[in-house]
């Protein structure tokens, strides 16, 4: 299928999922890289308490808070 045909289907609201090879799809700037960070015990306990309160794993709360802080810093 040519790009113009695909664009037309998309623009008219027709599903184009069958034309896509999702096994090769990537999310730009979403690649993962493992890092090790040491936190004081009191901080881990506070993180765990907050993570449990909102029902997410510790790693998720750390990612959420870091993303919020970085987003806030980039808009200053």
CHARMM internal coordinates of N, CA and C (Angstrom, degrees):
IC EDIT
DIST 1 N 1 CA 1.4427
DIST 1 CA 1 C 1.5261
ANGL 1 N 1 CA 1 C 108.38
DIST 1 C 2 N 1.3027
ANGL 1 CA 1 C 2 N 115.69
DIHE 1 N 1 CA 1 C 2 N 136.58
DIST 2 N 2 CA 1.4608
ANGL 1 C 2 N 2 CA 120.67
DIHE 1 CA 1 C 2 N 2 CA 179.24
DIST 2 CA 2 C 1.5223
ANGL 2 N 2 CA 2 C 110.42
DIHE 1 C 2 N 2 CA 2 C -80.40
DIST 2 C 3 N 1.3210
ANGL 2 CA 2 C 3 N 115.29
DIHE 2 N 2 CA 2 C 3 N 157.06
DIST 3 N 3 CA 1.4607
ANGL 2 C 3 N 3 CA 121.71
DIHE 2 CA 2 C 3 N 3 CA -176.99
DIST 3 CA 3 C 1.5264
ANGL 3 N 3 CA 3 C 111.80
DIHE 2 C 3 N 3 CA 3 C -57.88
DIST 3 C 4 N 1.3275
ANGL 3 CA 3 C 4 N 117.36
DIHE 3 N 3 CA 3 C 4 N -40.15
DIST 4 N 4 CA 1.4680
ANGL 3 C 4 N 4 CA 120.21
DIHE 3 CA 3 C 4 N 4 CA -179.60
DIST 4 CA 4 C 1.5240
ANGL 4 N 4 CA 4 C 111.33
DIHE 3 C 4 N 4 CA 4 C -62.33
DIST 4 C 5 N 1.3289
ANGL 4 CA 4 C 5 N 116.06
DIHE 4 N 4 CA 4 C 5 N -39.07
DIST 5 N 5 CA 1.4676
ANGL 4 C 5 N 5 CA 120.20
DIHE 4 CA 4 C 5 N 5 CA 178.79
DIST 5 CA 5 C 1.5282
ANGL 5 N 5 CA 5 C 110.31
DIHE 4 C 5 N 5 CA 5 C -66.26
DIST 5 C 6 N 1.3218
ANGL 5 CA 5 C 6 N 115.53
DIHE 5 N 5 CA 5 C 6 N -43.53
DIST 6 N 6 CA 1.4598
ANGL 5 C 6 N 6 CA 120.70
DIHE 5 CA 5 C 6 N 6 CA 179.06
DIST 6 CA 6 C 1.5329
ANGL 6 N 6 CA 6 C 110.53
DIHE 5 C 6 N 6 CA 6 C -62.43
DIST 6 C 7 N 1.3256
ANGL 6 CA 6 C 7 N 116.56
DIHE 6 N 6 CA 6 C 7 N -45.17
DIST 7 N 7 CA 1.4679
ANGL 6 C 7 N 7 CA 121.31
DIHE 6 CA 6 C 7 N 7 CA 178.00
DIST 7 CA 7 C 1.5324
ANGL 7 N 7 CA 7 C 111.17
DIHE 6 C 7 N 7 CA 7 C -59.34
DIST 7 C 8 N 1.3171
ANGL 7 CA 7 C 8 N 116.13
DIHE 7 N 7 CA 7 C 8 N -42.61
DIST 8 N 8 CA 1.4643
ANGL 7 C 8 N 8 CA 120.38
DIHE 7 CA 7 C 8 N 8 CA -178.62
DIST 8 CA 8 C 1.5292
ANGL 8 N 8 CA 8 C 110.47
DIHE 7 C 8 N 8 CA 8 C -63.45
DIST 8 C 9 N 1.3448
ANGL 8 CA 8 C 9 N 116.55
DIHE 8 N 8 CA 8 C 9 N -44.91
DIST 9 N 9 CA 1.4621
ANGL 8 C 9 N 9 CA 120.17
DIHE 8 CA 8 C 9 N 9 CA 178.45
DIST 9 CA 9 C 1.5291
ANGL 9 N 9 CA 9 C 110.20
DIHE 8 C 9 N 9 CA 9 C -60.88
DIST 9 C 10 N 1.3113
ANGL 9 CA 9 C 10 N 116.18
DIHE 9 N 9 CA 9 C 10 N -45.30
DIST 10 N 10 CA 1.4648
ANGL 9 C 10 N 10 CA 120.77
DIHE 9 CA 9 C 10 N 10 CA -179.63
DIST 10 CA 10 C 1.5265
ANGL 10 N 10 CA 10 C 110.71
DIHE 9 C 10 N 10 CA 10 C -62.06
DIST 10 C 11 N 1.3311
ANGL 10 CA 10 C 11 N 116.08
DIHE 10 N 10 CA 10 C 11 N -46.95
DIST 11 N 11 CA 1.4677
ANGL 10 C 11 N 11 CA 121.09
DIHE 10 CA 10 C 11 N 11 CA -177.84
DIST 11 CA 11 C 1.5231
ANGL 11 N 11 CA 11 C 112.94
DIHE 10 C 11 N 11 CA 11 C -63.01
DIST 11 C 12 N 1.3305
ANGL 11 CA 11 C 12 N 116.71
DIHE 11 N 11 CA 11 C 12 N -29.33
DIST 12 N 12 CA 1.4677
ANGL 11 C 12 N 12 CA 119.46
DIHE 11 CA 11 C 12 N 12 CA 179.77
DIST 12 CA 12 C 1.5259
ANGL 12 N 12 CA 12 C 112.03
DIHE 11 C 12 N 12 CA 12 C -89.12
DIST 12 C 13 N 1.3225
ANGL 12 CA 12 C 13 N 116.67
DIHE 12 N 12 CA 12 C 13 N 2.33
DIST 13 N 13 CA 1.4537
ANGL 12 C 13 N 13 CA 120.65
DIHE 12 CA 12 C 13 N 13 CA 176.38
DIST 13 CA 13 C 1.5188
ANGL 13 N 13 CA 13 C 114.46
DIHE 12 C 13 N 13 CA 13 C 88.00
DIST 13 C 14 N 1.3145
ANGL 13 CA 13 C 14 N 116.69
DIHE 13 N 13 CA 13 C 14 N 6.30
DIST 14 N 14 CA 1.4613
ANGL 13 C 14 N 14 CA 120.82
DIHE 13 CA 13 C 14 N 14 CA 178.99
DIST 14 CA 14 C 1.5319
ANGL 14 N 14 CA 14 C 109.44
DIHE 13 C 14 N 14 CA 14 C -75.55
DIST 14 C 15 N 1.3190
ANGL 14 CA 14 C 15 N 116.34
DIHE 14 N 14 CA 14 C 15 N 145.42
DIST 15 N 15 CA 1.4644
ANGL 14 C 15 N 15 CA 120.15
DIHE 14 CA 14 C 15 N 15 CA 179.51
DIST 15 CA 15 C 1.5267
ANGL 15 N 15 CA 15 C 110.25
DIHE 14 C 15 N 15 CA 15 C -69.80
DIST 15 C 16 N 1.3311
ANGL 15 CA 15 C 16 N 115.49
DIHE 15 N 15 CA 15 C 16 N 132.59
DIST 16 N 16 CA 1.4701
ANGL 15 C 16 N 16 CA 120.23
DIHE 15 CA 15 C 16 N 16 CA 178.11
DIST 16 CA 16 C 1.5306
ANGL 16 N 16 CA 16 C 111.09
DIHE 15 C 16 N 16 CA 16 C -114.47
DIST 16 C 17 N 1.3058
ANGL 16 CA 16 C 17 N 117.09
DIHE 16 N 16 CA 16 C 17 N 7.76
DIST 17 N 17 CA 1.4613
ANGL 16 C 17 N 17 CA 122.24
DIHE 16 CA 16 C 17 N 17 CA -176.46
DIST 17 CA 17 C 1.5238
ANGL 17 N 17 CA 17 C 112.13
DIHE 16 C 17 N 17 CA 17 C -54.46
DIST 17 C 18 N 1.3184
ANGL 17 CA 17 C 18 N 117.94
DIHE 17 N 17 CA 17 C 18 N -41.44
DIST 18 N 18 CA 1.4611
ANGL 17 C 18 N 18 CA 121.23
DIHE 17 CA 17 C 18 N 18 CA -177.73
DIST 18 CA 18 C 1.5325
ANGL 18 N 18 CA 18 C 112.59
DIHE 17 C 18 N 18 CA 18 C -64.98
DIST 18 C 19 N 1.3150
ANGL 18 CA 18 C 19 N 117.23
DIHE 18 N 18 CA 18 C 19 N -20.61
DIST 19 N 19 CA 1.4609
ANGL 18 C 19 N 19 CA 120.83
DIHE 18 CA 18 C 19 N 19 CA -179.48
DIST 19 CA 19 C 1.5332
ANGL 19 N 19 CA 19 C 112.18
DIHE 18 C 19 N 19 CA 19 C -88.73
DIST 19 C 20 N 1.3172
ANGL 19 CA 19 C 20 N 117.50
DIHE 19 N 19 CA 19 C 20 N -5.11
DIST 20 N 20 CA 1.4632
ANGL 19 C 20 N 20 CA 121.07
DIHE 19 CA 19 C 20 N 20 CA -176.15
DIST 20 CA 20 C 1.5220
ANGL 20 N 20 CA 20 C 111.11
DIHE 19 C 20 N 20 CA 20 C -102.38
DIST 20 C 21 N 1.3310
ANGL 20 CA 20 C 21 N 116.13
DIHE 20 N 20 CA 20 C 21 N 143.59
DIST 21 N 21 CA 1.4650
ANGL 20 C 21 N 21 CA 121.73
DIHE 20 CA 20 C 21 N 21 CA 173.61
DIST 21 CA 21 C 1.5220
ANGL 21 N 21 CA 21 C 106.92
DIHE 20 C 21 N 21 CA 21 C -99.11
DIST 21 C 22 N 1.3306
ANGL 21 CA 21 C 22 N 116.15
DIHE 21 N 21 CA 21 C 22 N 91.22
DIST 22 N 22 CA 1.4597
ANGL 21 C 22 N 22 CA 121.70
DIHE 21 CA 21 C 22 N 22 CA -174.51
DIST 22 CA 22 C 1.5261
ANGL 22 N 22 CA 22 C 112.69
DIHE 21 C 22 N 22 CA 22 C -70.32
DIST 22 C 23 N 1.3363
ANGL 22 CA 22 C 23 N 117.83
DIHE 22 N 22 CA 22 C 23 N -15.30
DIST 23 N 23 CA 1.4675
ANGL 22 C 23 N 23 CA 119.73
DIHE 22 CA 22 C 23 N 23 CA 178.93
DIST 23 CA 23 C 1.5253
ANGL 23 N 23 CA 23 C 111.23
DIHE 22 C 23 N 23 CA 23 C -68.04
DIST 23 C 24 N 1.3235
ANGL 23 CA 23 C 24 N 116.77
DIHE 23 N 23 CA 23 C 24 N -18.78
DIST 24 N 24 CA 1.4687
ANGL 23 C 24 N 24 CA 120.88
DIHE 23 CA 23 C 24 N 24 CA 179.83
DIST 24 CA 24 C 1.5258
ANGL 24 N 24 CA 24 C 112.81
DIHE 23 C 24 N 24 CA 24 C -106.86
DIST 24 C 25 N 1.3253
ANGL 24 CA 24 C 25 N 116.35
DIHE 24 N 24 CA 24 C 25 N 6.16
DIST 25 N 25 CA 1.4654
ANGL 24 C 25 N 25 CA 120.52
DIHE 24 CA 24 C 25 N 25 CA -178.18
DIST 25 CA 25 C 1.5234
ANGL 25 N 25 CA 25 C 110.38
DIHE 24 C 25 N 25 CA 25 C -73.01
DIST 25 C 26 N 1.3187
ANGL 25 CA 25 C 26 N 115.57
DIHE 25 N 25 CA 25 C 26 N 140.74
DIST 26 N 26 CA 1.4658
ANGL 25 C 26 N 26 CA 121.31
DIHE 25 CA 25 C 26 N 26 CA 175.73
DIST 26 CA 26 C 1.5195
ANGL 26 N 26 CA 26 C 108.69
DIHE 25 C 26 N 26 CA 26 C -130.95
DIST 26 C 27 N 1.3218
ANGL 26 CA 26 C 27 N 114.85
DIHE 26 N 26 CA 26 C 27 N 156.99
DIST 27 N 27 CA 1.4625
ANGL 26 C 27 N 27 CA 120.34
DIHE 26 CA 26 C 27 N 27 CA 175.41
DIST 27 CA 27 C 1.5237
ANGL 27 N 27 CA 27 C 107.05
DIHE 26 C 27 N 27 CA 27 C -108.53
DIST 27 C 28 N 1.3218
ANGL 27 CA 27 C 28 N 118.11
DIHE 27 N 27 CA 27 C 28 N 110.18
DIST 28 N 28 CA 1.4658
ANGL 27 C 28 N 28 CA 120.74
DIHE 27 CA 27 C 28 N 28 CA -177.97
DIST 28 CA 28 C 1.5255
ANGL 28 N 28 CA 28 C 111.99
DIHE 27 C 28 N 28 CA 28 C -55.33
DIST 28 C 29 N 1.2958
ANGL 28 CA 28 C 29 N 115.93
DIHE 28 N 28 CA 28 C 29 N 140.32
DIST 29 N 29 CA 1.4680
ANGL 28 C 29 N 29 CA 124.45
DIHE 28 CA 28 C 29 N 29 CA 179.05
DIST 29 CA 29 C 1.5241
ANGL 29 N 29 CA 29 C 113.10
DIHE 28 C 29 N 29 CA 29 C 60.96
DIST 29 C 30 N 1.3260
ANGL 29 CA 29 C 30 N 117.80
DIHE 29 N 29 CA 29 C 30 N 22.00
DIST 30 N 30 CA 1.4551
ANGL 29 C 30 N 30 CA 121.58
DIHE 29 CA 29 C 30 N 30 CA 179.07
DIST 30 CA 30 C 1.5308
ANGL 30 N 30 CA 30 C 112.33
DIHE 29 C 30 N 30 CA 30 C -116.13
DIST 30 C 31 N 1.3369
ANGL 30 CA 30 C 31 N 116.41
DIHE 30 N 30 CA 30 C 31 N 7.63
DIST 31 N 31 CA 1.4525
ANGL 30 C 31 N 31 CA 119.31
DIHE 30 CA 30 C 31 N 31 CA 178.18
DIST 31 CA 31 C 1.5308
ANGL 31 N 31 CA 31 C 108.89
DIHE 30 C 31 N 31 CA 31 C -62.61
DIST 31 C 32 N 1.3075
ANGL 31 CA 31 C 32 N 115.59
DIHE 31 N 31 CA 31 C 32 N 146.93
DIST 32 N 32 CA 1.4637
ANGL 31 C 32 N 32 CA 120.81
DIHE 31 CA 31 C 32 N 32 CA -177.88
DIST 32 CA 32 C 1.5263
ANGL 32 N 32 CA 32 C 110.51
DIHE 31 C 32 N 32 CA 32 C -97.30
DIST 32 C 33 N 1.3168
ANGL 32 CA 32 C 33 N 116.18
DIHE 32 N 32 CA 32 C 33 N 146.19
DIST 33 N 33 CA 1.4556
ANGL 32 C 33 N 33 CA 122.78
DIHE 32 CA 32 C 33 N 33 CA 172.53
DIST 33 CA 33 C 1.5136
ANGL 33 N 33 CA 33 C 106.86
DIHE 32 C 33 N 33 CA 33 C -141.62
DIST 33 C 34 N 1.3039
ANGL 33 CA 33 C 34 N 116.02
DIHE 33 N 33 CA 33 C 34 N 126.39
DIST 34 N 34 CA 1.4574
ANGL 33 C 34 N 34 CA 121.32
DIHE 33 CA 33 C 34 N 34 CA -177.78
DIST 34 CA 34 C 1.5288
ANGL 34 N 34 CA 34 C 109.84
DIHE 33 C 34 N 34 CA 34 C -77.66
DIST 34 C 35 N 1.3218
ANGL 34 CA 34 C 35 N 115.14
DIHE 34 N 34 CA 34 C 35 N 134.75
DIST 35 N 35 CA 1.4615
ANGL 34 C 35 N 35 CA 122.01
DIHE 34 CA 34 C 35 N 35 CA 174.37
DIST 35 CA 35 C 1.5278
ANGL 35 N 35 CA 35 C 108.43
DIHE 34 C 35 N 35 CA 35 C -131.95
DIST 35 C 36 N 1.2937
ANGL 35 CA 35 C 36 N 115.92
DIHE 35 N 35 CA 35 C 36 N 150.78
DIST 36 N 36 CA 1.4620
ANGL 35 C 36 N 36 CA 121.05
DIHE 35 CA 35 C 36 N 36 CA 176.50
DIST 36 CA 36 C 1.5185
ANGL 36 N 36 CA 36 C 108.68
DIHE 35 C 36 N 36 CA 36 C -109.03
DIST 36 C 37 N 1.3188
ANGL 36 CA 36 C 37 N 115.00
DIHE 36 N 36 CA 36 C 37 N 130.72
DIST 37 N 37 CA 1.4610
ANGL 36 C 37 N 37 CA 120.93
DIHE 36 CA 36 C 37 N 37 CA 179.06
DIST 37 CA 37 C 1.5153
ANGL 37 N 37 CA 37 C 107.84
DIHE 36 C 37 N 37 CA 37 C -132.12
DIST 37 C 38 N 1.3202
ANGL 37 CA 37 C 38 N 116.46
DIHE 37 N 37 CA 37 C 38 N 131.97
DIST 38 N 38 CA 1.4569
ANGL 37 C 38 N 38 CA 121.08
DIHE 37 CA 37 C 38 N 38 CA 176.96
DIST 38 CA 38 C 1.5173
ANGL 38 N 38 CA 38 C 109.40
DIHE 37 C 38 N 38 CA 38 C -95.54
DIST 38 C 39 N 1.3482
ANGL 38 CA 38 C 39 N 115.97
DIHE 38 N 38 CA 38 C 39 N 128.31
DIST 39 N 39 CA 1.4467
ANGL 38 C 39 N 39 CA 122.09
DIHE 38 CA 38 C 39 N 39 CA 178.56
DIST 39 CA 39 C 1.5242
ANGL 39 N 39 CA 39 C 109.34
DIHE 38 C 39 N 39 CA 39 C -117.61
DIST 39 C 40 N 1.3251
ANGL 39 CA 39 C 40 N 117.81
DIHE 39 N 39 CA 39 C 40 N 148.38
DIST 40 N 40 CA 1.4642
ANGL 39 C 40 N 40 CA 119.55
DIHE 39 CA 39 C 40 N 40 CA 173.14
DIST 40 CA 40 C 1.5369
ANGL 40 N 40 CA 40 C 109.42
DIHE 39 C 40 N 40 CA 40 C -65.66
DIST 40 C 41 N 1.3231
ANGL 40 CA 40 C 41 N 116.00
DIHE 40 N 40 CA 40 C 41 N 153.17
DIST 41 N 41 CA 1.4576
ANGL 40 C 41 N 41 CA 121.55
DIHE 40 CA 40 C 41 N 41 CA -176.90
DIST 41 CA 41 C 1.5252
ANGL 41 N 41 CA 41 C 112.36
DIHE 40 C 41 N 41 CA 41 C -56.27
DIST 41 C 42 N 1.3309
ANGL 41 CA 41 C 42 N 117.93
DIHE 41 N 41 CA 41 C 42 N -41.44
DIST 42 N 42 CA 1.4672
ANGL 41 C 42 N 42 CA 120.20
DIHE 41 CA 41 C 42 N 42 CA -179.29
DIST 42 CA 42 C 1.5300
ANGL 42 N 42 CA 42 C 110.96
DIHE 41 C 42 N 42 CA 42 C -60.62
DIST 42 C 43 N 1.3352
ANGL 42 CA 42 C 43 N 116.45
DIHE 42 N 42 CA 42 C 43 N -34.46
DIST 43 N 43 CA 1.4552
ANGL 42 C 43 N 43 CA 120.69
DIHE 42 CA 42 C 43 N 43 CA -178.85
DIST 43 CA 43 C 1.5373
ANGL 43 N 43 CA 43 C 110.11
DIHE 42 C 43 N 43 CA 43 C -71.33
DIST 43 C 44 N 1.3264
ANGL 43 CA 43 C 44 N 116.36
DIHE 43 N 43 CA 43 C 44 N -40.97
DIST 44 N 44 CA 1.4630
ANGL 43 C 44 N 44 CA 120.84
DIHE 43 CA 43 C 44 N 44 CA 177.30
DIST 44 CA 44 C 1.5311
ANGL 44 N 44 CA 44 C 109.73
DIHE 43 C 44 N 44 CA 44 C -61.06
DIST 44 C 45 N 1.3141
ANGL 44 CA 44 C 45 N 116.37
DIHE 44 N 44 CA 44 C 45 N -43.53
DIST 45 N 45 CA 1.4656
ANGL 44 C 45 N 45 CA 120.25
DIHE 44 CA 44 C 45 N 45 CA 179.84
DIST 45 CA 45 C 1.5259
ANGL 45 N 45 CA 45 C 111.43
DIHE 44 C 45 N 45 CA 45 C -62.77
DIST 45 C 46 N 1.3213
ANGL 45 CA 45 C 46 N 115.84
DIHE 45 N 45 CA 45 C 46 N -41.85
DIST 46 N 46 CA 1.4730
ANGL 45 C 46 N 46 CA 119.78
DIHE 45 CA 45 C 46 N 46 CA 178.15
DIST 46 CA 46 C 1.5249
ANGL 46 N 46 CA 46 C 111.20
DIHE 45 C 46 N 46 CA 46 C -66.56
DIST 46 C 47 N 1.3269
ANGL 46 CA 46 C 47 N 116.14
DIHE 46 N 46 CA 46 C 47 N -41.06
DIST 47 N 47 CA 1.4629
ANGL 46 C 47 N 47 CA 119.86
DIHE 46 CA 46 C 47 N 47 CA 177.47
DIST 47 CA 47 C 1.5235
ANGL 47 N 47 CA 47 C 110.73
DIHE 46 C 47 N 47 CA 47 C -62.25
DIST 47 C 48 N 1.3136
ANGL 47 CA 47 C 48 N 116.84
DIHE 47 N 47 CA 47 C 48 N -44.95
DIST 48 N 48 CA 1.4596
ANGL 47 C 48 N 48 CA 120.80
DIHE 47 CA 47 C 48 N 48 CA 179.88
DIST 48 CA 48 C 1.5216
ANGL 48 N 48 CA 48 C 111.55
DIHE 47 C 48 N 48 CA 48 C -62.36
DIST 48 C 49 N 1.3173
ANGL 48 CA 48 C 49 N 116.59
DIHE 48 N 48 CA 48 C 49 N -41.05
DIST 49 N 49 CA 1.4628
ANGL 48 C 49 N 49 CA 120.95
DIHE 48 CA 48 C 49 N 49 CA 179.60
DIST 49 CA 49 C 1.5304
ANGL 49 N 49 CA 49 C 110.76
DIHE 48 C 49 N 49 CA 49 C -62.24
DIST 49 C 50 N 1.3308
ANGL 49 CA 49 C 50 N 116.23
DIHE 49 N 49 CA 49 C 50 N -46.64
DIST 50 N 50 CA 1.4663
ANGL 49 C 50 N 50 CA 120.50
DIHE 49 CA 49 C 50 N 50 CA -179.62
DIST 50 CA 50 C 1.5262
ANGL 50 N 50 CA 50 C 111.15
DIHE 49 C 50 N 50 CA 50 C -68.09
DIST 50 C 51 N 1.3217
ANGL 50 CA 50 C 51 N 116.50
DIHE 50 N 50 CA 50 C 51 N -40.71
DIST 51 N 51 CA 1.4695
ANGL 50 C 51 N 51 CA 120.11
DIHE 50 CA 50 C 51 N 51 CA 179.11
DIST 51 CA 51 C 1.5277
ANGL 51 N 51 CA 51 C 110.22
DIHE 50 C 51 N 51 CA 51 C -61.91
DIST 51 C 52 N 1.3207
ANGL 51 CA 51 C 52 N 116.80
DIHE 51 N 51 CA 51 C 52 N -42.60
DIST 52 N 52 CA 1.4662
ANGL 51 C 52 N 52 CA 120.76
DIHE 51 CA 51 C 52 N 52 CA 178.90
DIST 52 CA 52 C 1.5267
ANGL 52 N 52 CA 52 C 110.40
DIHE 51 C 52 N 52 CA 52 C -64.93
DIST 52 C 53 N 1.3279
ANGL 52 CA 52 C 53 N 116.60
DIHE 52 N 52 CA 52 C 53 N -39.54
DIST 53 N 53 CA 1.4666
ANGL 52 C 53 N 53 CA 120.96
DIHE 52 CA 52 C 53 N 53 CA -178.98
DIST 53 CA 53 C 1.5278
ANGL 53 N 53 CA 53 C 111.87
DIHE 52 C 53 N 53 CA 53 C -59.90
DIST 53 C 54 N 1.3417
ANGL 53 CA 53 C 54 N 115.76
DIHE 53 N 53 CA 53 C 54 N -40.66
DIST 54 N 54 CA 1.4709
ANGL 53 C 54 N 54 CA 117.51
DIHE 53 CA 53 C 54 N 54 CA -178.34
DIST 54 CA 54 C 1.5314
ANGL 54 N 54 CA 54 C 112.57
DIHE 53 C 54 N 54 CA 54 C -98.05
DIST 54 C 55 N 1.3406
ANGL 54 CA 54 C 55 N 116.41
DIHE 54 N 54 CA 54 C 55 N -1.21
DIST 55 N 55 CA 1.4619
ANGL 54 C 55 N 55 CA 120.13
DIHE 54 CA 54 C 55 N 55 CA 172.84
DIST 55 CA 55 C 1.5063
ANGL 55 N 55 CA 55 C 115.94
DIHE 54 C 55 N 55 CA 55 C 78.41
DIST 55 C 56 N 1.3345
ANGL 55 CA 55 C 56 N 116.50
DIHE 55 N 55 CA 55 C 56 N 38.03
DIST 56 N 56 CA 1.4644
ANGL 55 C 56 N 56 CA 120.64
DIHE 55 CA 55 C 56 N 56 CA 177.15
DIST 56 CA 56 C 1.5311
ANGL 56 N 56 CA 56 C 108.99
DIHE 55 C 56 N 56 CA 56 C -131.44
DIST 56 C 57 N 1.3337
ANGL 56 CA 56 C 57 N 118.01
DIHE 56 N 56 CA 56 C 57 N 160.94
DIST 57 N 57 CA 1.4641
ANGL 56 C 57 N 57 CA 119.90
DIHE 56 CA 56 C 57 N 57 CA 175.78
DIST 57 CA 57 C 1.5373
ANGL 57 N 57 CA 57 C 111.43
DIHE 56 C 57 N 57 CA 57 C -69.57
DIST 57 C 58 N 1.3184
ANGL 57 CA 57 C 58 N 115.75
DIHE 57 N 57 CA 57 C 58 N 159.22
DIST 58 N 58 CA 1.4751
ANGL 57 C 58 N 58 CA 121.31
DIHE 57 CA 57 C 58 N 58 CA 179.18
DIST 58 CA 58 C 1.5258
ANGL 58 N 58 CA 58 C 111.11
DIHE 57 C 58 N 58 CA 58 C -53.44
DIST 58 C 59 N 1.3139
ANGL 58 CA 58 C 59 N 117.21
DIHE 58 N 58 CA 58 C 59 N -44.19
DIST 59 N 59 CA 1.4613
ANGL 58 C 59 N 59 CA 120.85
DIHE 58 CA 58 C 59 N 59 CA -178.05
DIST 59 CA 59 C 1.5276
ANGL 59 N 59 CA 59 C 111.13
DIHE 58 C 59 N 59 CA 59 C -58.94
DIST 59 C 60 N 1.3143
ANGL 59 CA 59 C 60 N 116.70
DIHE 59 N 59 CA 59 C 60 N -38.21
DIST 60 N 60 CA 1.4666
ANGL 59 C 60 N 60 CA 120.33
DIHE 59 CA 59 C 60 N 60 CA -179.61
DIST 60 CA 60 C 1.5213
ANGL 60 N 60 CA 60 C 111.90
DIHE 59 C 60 N 60 CA 60 C -65.91
DIST 60 C 61 N 1.3223
ANGL 60 CA 60 C 61 N 117.57
DIHE 60 N 60 CA 60 C 61 N -42.25
DIST 61 N 61 CA 1.4610
ANGL 60 C 61 N 61 CA 119.43
DIHE 60 CA 60 C 61 N 61 CA -179.16
DIST 61 CA 61 C 1.5293
ANGL 61 N 61 CA 61 C 110.23
DIHE 60 C 61 N 61 CA 61 C -65.82
DIST 61 C 62 N 1.3178
ANGL 61 CA 61 C 62 N 116.30
DIHE 61 N 61 CA 61 C 62 N -37.33
DIST 62 N 62 CA 1.4658
ANGL 61 C 62 N 62 CA 119.67
DIHE 61 CA 61 C 62 N 62 CA 177.31
DIST 62 CA 62 C 1.5245
ANGL 62 N 62 CA 62 C 109.99
DIHE 61 C 62 N 62 CA 62 C -63.46
DIST 62 C 63 N 1.3297
ANGL 62 CA 62 C 63 N 116.97
DIHE 62 N 62 CA 62 C 63 N -46.05
DIST 63 N 63 CA 1.4663
ANGL 62 C 63 N 63 CA 120.47
DIHE 62 CA 62 C 63 N 63 CA 179.67
DIST 63 CA 63 C 1.5273
ANGL 63 N 63 CA 63 C 111.44
DIHE 62 C 63 N 63 CA 63 C -62.49
DIST 63 C 64 N 1.3330
ANGL 63 CA 63 C 64 N 116.02
DIHE 63 N 63 CA 63 C 64 N -43.70
DIST 64 N 64 CA 1.4702
ANGL 63 C 64 N 64 CA 120.17
DIHE 63 CA 63 C 64 N 64 CA -179.25
DIST 64 CA 64 C 1.5233
ANGL 64 N 64 CA 64 C 110.42
DIHE 63 C 64 N 64 CA 64 C -60.73
DIST 64 C 65 N 1.3405
ANGL 64 CA 64 C 65 N 116.43
DIHE 64 N 64 CA 64 C 65 N -49.15
DIST 65 N 65 CA 1.4633
ANGL 64 C 65 N 65 CA 120.20
DIHE 64 CA 64 C 65 N 65 CA -177.22
DIST 65 CA 65 C 1.5214
ANGL 65 N 65 CA 65 C 111.50
DIHE 64 C 65 N 65 CA 65 C -66.01
DIST 65 C 66 N 1.3214
ANGL 65 CA 65 C 66 N 117.16
DIHE 65 N 65 CA 65 C 66 N -40.51
DIST 66 N 66 CA 1.4690
ANGL 65 C 66 N 66 CA 119.03
DIHE 65 CA 65 C 66 N 66 CA 177.89
DIST 66 CA 66 C 1.5239
ANGL 66 N 66 CA 66 C 111.06
DIHE 65 C 66 N 66 CA 66 C -64.05
DIST 66 C 67 N 1.3261
ANGL 66 CA 66 C 67 N 116.52
DIHE 66 N 66 CA 66 C 67 N -43.36
DIST 67 N 67 CA 1.4717
ANGL 66 C 67 N 67 CA 120.32
DIHE 66 CA 66 C 67 N 67 CA 179.28
DIST 67 CA 67 C 1.5223
ANGL 67 N 67 CA 67 C 110.96
DIHE 66 C 67 N 67 CA 67 C -61.58
DIST 67 C 68 N 1.3373
ANGL 67 CA 67 C 68 N 116.62
DIHE 67 N 67 CA 67 C 68 N -42.71
DIST 68 N 68 CA 1.4708
ANGL 67 C 68 N 68 CA 119.96
DIHE 67 CA 67 C 68 N 68 CA 178.48
DIST 68 CA 68 C 1.5263
ANGL 68 N 68 CA 68 C 110.96
DIHE 67 C 68 N 68 CA 68 C -61.84
DIST 68 C 69 N 1.3148
ANGL 68 CA 68 C 69 N 115.87
DIHE 68 N 68 CA 68 C 69 N -44.29
DIST 69 N 69 CA 1.4712
ANGL 68 C 69 N 69 CA 120.35
DIHE 68 CA 68 C 69 N 69 CA -178.42
DIST 69 CA 69 C 1.5292
ANGL 69 N 69 CA 69 C 111.09
DIHE 68 C 69 N 69 CA 69 C -65.37
DIST 69 C 70 N 1.3235
ANGL 69 CA 69 C 70 N 115.94
DIHE 69 N 69 CA 69 C 70 N -44.02
DIST 70 N 70 CA 1.4633
ANGL 69 C 70 N 70 CA 120.34
DIHE 69 CA 69 C 70 N 70 CA 179.47
DIST 70 CA 70 C 1.5234
ANGL 70 N 70 CA 70 C 111.30
DIHE 69 C 70 N 70 CA 70 C -64.66
DIST 70 C 71 N 1.3333
ANGL 70 CA 70 C 71 N 116.03
DIHE 70 N 70 CA 70 C 71 N -39.47
DIST 71 N 71 CA 1.4693
ANGL 70 C 71 N 71 CA 120.07
DIHE 70 CA 70 C 71 N 71 CA 178.52
DIST 71 CA 71 C 1.5325
ANGL 71 N 71 CA 71 C 109.58
DIHE 70 C 71 N 71 CA 71 C -65.19
DIST 71 C 72 N 1.3060
ANGL 71 CA 71 C 72 N 116.44
DIHE 71 N 71 CA 71 C 72 N -43.26
DIST 72 N 72 CA 1.4677
ANGL 71 C 72 N 72 CA 120.71
DIHE 71 CA 71 C 72 N 72 CA 178.69
DIST 72 CA 72 C 1.5299
ANGL 72 N 72 CA 72 C 110.82
DIHE 71 C 72 N 72 CA 72 C -62.41
DIST 72 C 73 N 1.3183
ANGL 72 CA 72 C 73 N 116.80
DIHE 72 N 72 CA 72 C 73 N -42.63
DIST 73 N 73 CA 1.4711
ANGL 72 C 73 N 73 CA 121.33
DIHE 72 CA 72 C 73 N 73 CA -179.68
DIST 73 CA 73 C 1.5176
ANGL 73 N 73 CA 73 C 112.05
DIHE 72 C 73 N 73 CA 73 C -65.24
DIST 73 C 74 N 1.3334
ANGL 73 CA 73 C 74 N 116.54
DIHE 73 N 73 CA 73 C 74 N -34.31
DIST 74 N 74 CA 1.4638
ANGL 73 C 74 N 74 CA 119.45
DIHE 73 CA 73 C 74 N 74 CA -177.72
DIST 74 CA 74 C 1.5175
ANGL 74 N 74 CA 74 C 112.52
DIHE 73 C 74 N 74 CA 74 C -74.90
DIST 74 C 75 N 1.3345
ANGL 74 CA 74 C 75 N 117.58
DIHE 74 N 74 CA 74 C 75 N -17.22
DIST 75 N 75 CA 1.4646
ANGL 74 C 75 N 75 CA 120.14
DIHE 74 CA 74 C 75 N 75 CA -179.52
DIST 75 CA 75 C 1.5141
ANGL 75 N 75 CA 75 C 112.58
DIHE 74 C 75 N 75 CA 75 C -95.87
DIST 75 C 76 N 1.3217
ANGL 75 CA 75 C 76 N 116.89
DIHE 75 N 75 CA 75 C 76 N -1.79
DIST 76 N 76 CA 1.4856
ANGL 75 C 76 N 76 CA 119.39
DIHE 75 CA 75 C 76 N 76 CA -179.66
DIST 76 CA 76 C 1.5063
ANGL 76 N 76 CA 76 C 111.55
DIHE 75 C 76 N 76 CA 76 C -78.76
END
COOR INIT
IC SEED 1 N 1 CA 1 C
IC BUILD
